[in-house]
């Protein structure tokens, strides 16, 4: 996969989720090993939520 496309997929929440699921199911990883994959998910949720709220407010005006 091209390096530029790998950077794009880093922003997809499904990548973090699948890495966490794979780590838990296949490797038996705990929170310590998965923390680097877990922290982007709440951050992405917050960014998407804020963008949605701002867009919705603009539509109401």
C-alpha positions in Angstrom: 0.0 0.0 0.0 1.4 3.5 -0.8 2.6 5.5 2.1 0.2 8.4 1.4 -2.7 5.9 1.6 -1.5 4.5 4.9 -1.6 8.0 6.3 -5.2 8.4 5.2 -6.2 5.0 6.7 -4.7 6.1 10.1 -7.6 8.6 10.3 -10.2 5.9 9.9 -11.8 4.7 13.2 -12.2 1.2 11.9 -8.5 0.7 11.7 -8.0 1.4 15.4 -11.0 -0.7 16.3 -9.8 -3.7 14.2 -6.3 -3.4 15.7 -7.8 -3.5 19.2 -10.1 -6.4 18.4 -7.3 -8.3 16.8 -5.0 -7.6 19.8 -7.6 -8.8 22.3 -8.8 -11.9 20.4 -5.6 -13.2 18.8 -2.8 -12.0 21.2 -4.6 -11.6 24.5 -3.4 -8.0 24.9 -4.5 -5.9 27.8 -5.1 -2.2 28.2 -1.4 -1.4 28.4 -0.6 -2.8 25.0 -3.8 -1.4 23.4 -3.7 2.1 24.8 -1.9 3.5 21.8 -4.8 2.2 19.6 -7.6 3.2 22.0 -6.8 6.9 22.5 -7.5 8.0 18.9 -11.1 6.7 19.1 -12.5 9.1 21.7 -10.6 11.9 20.0 -12.1 11.1 16.7 -15.6 10.8 18.3 -15.2 14.3 19.8 -14.0 15.9 16.6 -16.8 14.3 14.5 -19.4 15.2 17.1 -18.3 18.9 17.3 -18.2 19.1 13.5 -21.7 17.7 13.3 -23.1 20.1 16.0 -21.6 23.1 14.2 -22.9 22.0 10.8 -26.4 21.4 12.3 -26.4 24.8 14.0 -25.6 26.5 10.6 -28.5 24.7 9.0 -30.9 26.0 11.6 -30.0 29.6 10.9 
